[in-house]
Amino acid sequence: MKDAKINYSEGDIVSVPLRDDSGRNGYGVIARMDRKGKIFGYFFQPDADLSKLEPEKAILVGKFGDLGLIENSWSVVKKIENWDREKWTMPPLMRIDDEAGLIFLSYYDDVTMKFVKEVKYDLNENSELKMYPQDNMMGAGSVELKITKLVNSTR
């Protein structure tokens, strides 16, 4: 779907269907996008107050693809009033190599989302770095499954 029209922008709140029989939707905030299908965002519970979303209350944070939006299984609900991209940052993303005992923090350009650099740390001495979002690219279906699992585990 190379020529698909982009129907979303930074600051949009999107509705993400849960993968269960509840008929409910979680919500996501598009914080960054590269205009080529890659997005970074924050995801929230179905009962989240959309007028009071805060990045620190997200249940899932990370990079994902825009297929759900392009195919209209996800939809833009509204734009955050007074969108402030400085509030909705793209933090470093982490990945762990348990075998080597290392944790890597990857940094991405704030505008293009292109990889800039990676810094490695000893996992045993820096386990607090596990708090950063994982450095992986999730598909729309993967986001739906992860949100569903997180929502249903807190019931």
C-alpha positions as CSV (number, residue, x, y, z in Angstrom):
1,M,0.0,0.0,0.0
2,K,2.7,2.4,-1.0
3,D,0.4,5.0,-2.4
4,A,-2.1,5.0,0.6
5,K,-3.2,8.4,1.7
6,I,-2.0,9.3,5.2
7,N,-5.1,10.0,7.3
8,Y,-3.5,10.9,10.6
9,S,-1.0,13.3,12.1
10,E,1.0,14.0,15.3
11,G,-1.3,14.7,18.2
12,D,-4.2,12.5,16.9
13,I,-5.9,10.2,19.3
14,V,-6.7,6.9,17.6
15,S,-9.2,4.2,18.5
16,V,-7.6,0.7,18.6
17,P,-10.0,-2.4,18.7
18,L,-9.3,-4.9,21.4
19,R,-8.9,-8.5,20.3
20,D,-11.6,-10.0,22.6
21,D,-15.3,-10.2,22.5
22,S,-15.9,-7.0,24.6
23,G,-16.4,-4.7,21.6
24,R,-14.2,-2.1,23.4
25,N,-11.4,0.0,22.1
26,G,-8.1,1.1,23.6
27,Y,-6.7,4.5,22.5
28,G,-3.4,5.6,21.2
29,V,-1.7,9.0,20.7
30,I,0.5,9.5,17.7
31,A,3.5,11.3,19.1
32,R,5.9,10.9,16.1
33,M,5.6,9.8,12.5
34,D,8.0,9.5,9.5
35,R,5.2,9.9,6.9
36,K,6.3,6.5,5.4
37,G,4.3,4.3,7.7
38,K,6.3,4.3,10.9
39,I,4.8,5.8,14.0
40,F,5.8,6.2,17.6
41,G,3.0,6.4,20.1
42,Y,1.4,6.0,23.6
43,F,-1.5,3.6,24.2
44,F,-4.2,3.8,26.9
45,Q,-7.0,1.8,28.6
46,P,-10.5,1.7,27.0
47,D,-11.9,3.8,29.9
48,A,-9.2,6.5,29.6
49,D,-10.5,10.1,29.7
50,L,-9.5,11.4,26.3
51,S,-9.4,15.0,27.5
52,K,-6.9,14.1,30.2
53,L,-4.4,11.8,28.6
54,E,-0.9,11.9,30.1
55,P,2.2,10.1,28.6
56,E,3.1,8.6,32.0
57,K,-0.3,6.9,32.3
58,A,0.2,4.9,29.0
59,I,0.0,1.1,29.3
60,L,2.1,0.6,26.2
61,V,4.7,2.8,24.4
62,G,6.6,2.2,21.2
63,K,7.0,2.2,17.5
64,F,4.4,0.7,15.3
65,G,3.2,0.6,11.7
66,D,0.2,2.4,10.3
67,L,-1.6,-0.5,8.6
68,G,-4.6,-0.3,11.0
69,L,-5.1,3.4,10.1
70,I,-4.6,2.9,6.4
71,E,-7.1,0.0,6.3
72,N,-9.5,1.9,8.6
73,S,-9.7,-0.8,11.3
74,W,-8.2,2.0,13.5
75,S,-9.7,5.4,13.3
76,V,-8.8,8.9,14.4
77,V,-11.1,10.0,17.2
78,K,-9.9,13.5,17.7
79,K,-6.8,15.7,18.1
80,I,-5.3,16.6,21.5
81,E,-6.1,20.2,22.2
82,N,-3.0,22.4,22.4
83,W,-0.8,19.5,21.1
84,D,2.7,19.8,22.6
85,R,5.2,17.4,21.1
86,E,7.7,18.3,23.8
87,K,5.3,16.8,26.4
88,W,4.9,13.6,24.2
89,T,8.6,12.8,23.7
90,M,10.2,9.9,21.9
91,P,12.5,8.5,24.6
92,P,15.5,6.2,24.0
93,L,14.3,2.7,23.3
94,M,15.9,-0.4,24.8
95,R,16.7,-3.9,23.9
96,I,18.3,-6.6,26.0
97,D,20.9,-9.3,25.2
98,D,20.5,-11.6,28.2
99,E,23.1,-14.0,27.0
100,A,25.8,-11.2,26.9
101,G,24.4,-9.5,29.9
102,L,24.0,-6.2,28.0
103,I,21.3,-3.6,27.6
104,F,21.3,-1.3,24.6
105,L,19.6,2.2,24.4
106,S,18.8,3.3,20.9
107,Y,18.3,6.9,20.1
108,Y,16.2,8.1,17.1
109,D,16.0,11.4,15.4
110,D,13.0,13.4,16.8
111,V,11.7,14.5,13.4
112,T,12.6,11.7,10.9
113,M,12.6,8.8,13.4
114,K,15.8,7.5,11.8
115,F,18.3,5.6,14.0
116,V,21.0,7.9,15.3
117,K,23.1,5.9,17.8
118,E,23.1,3.1,20.3
119,V,24.8,2.9,23.7
120,K,25.5,-0.3,25.5
121,Y,25.4,-0.9,29.2
122,D,26.1,-3.8,31.6
123,L,22.6,-5.2,32.3
124,N,23.5,-6.2,35.9
125,E,24.7,-2.7,36.8
126,N,22.0,-0.8,34.9
127,S,18.8,-2.9,35.3
128,E,16.8,0.3,35.8
129,L,17.1,0.9,32.0
130,K,14.5,-1.8,31.6
131,M,11.9,0.9,32.2
132,Y,12.4,2.3,28.7
133,P,10.1,1.1,25.9
134,Q,11.3,-1.8,23.8
135,D,13.1,-1.1,20.6
136,N,11.0,-3.1,18.2
137,M,8.5,-2.3,15.4
138,M,5.0,-3.6,16.2
139,G,2.4,-4.3,13.6
140,A,-1.1,-3.1,14.1
141,G,-2.3,-6.6,15.1
142,S,0.5,-6.9,17.6
143,V,-0.5,-3.6,19.2
144,E,-4.1,-4.8,19.4
145,L,-3.0,-8.1,21.1
146,K,-0.7,-6.4,23.5
147,I,-3.2,-3.8,24.6
148,T,-5.9,-6.5,25.0
149,K,-3.6,-8.6,27.2
150,L,-2.6,-5.6,29.3
151,V,-6.3,-4.5,29.7
152,N,-7.5,-7.9,30.6
153,S,-4.7,-8.6,33.1
154,T,-5.8,-5.6,35.1
155,R,-9.5,-6.6,35.4
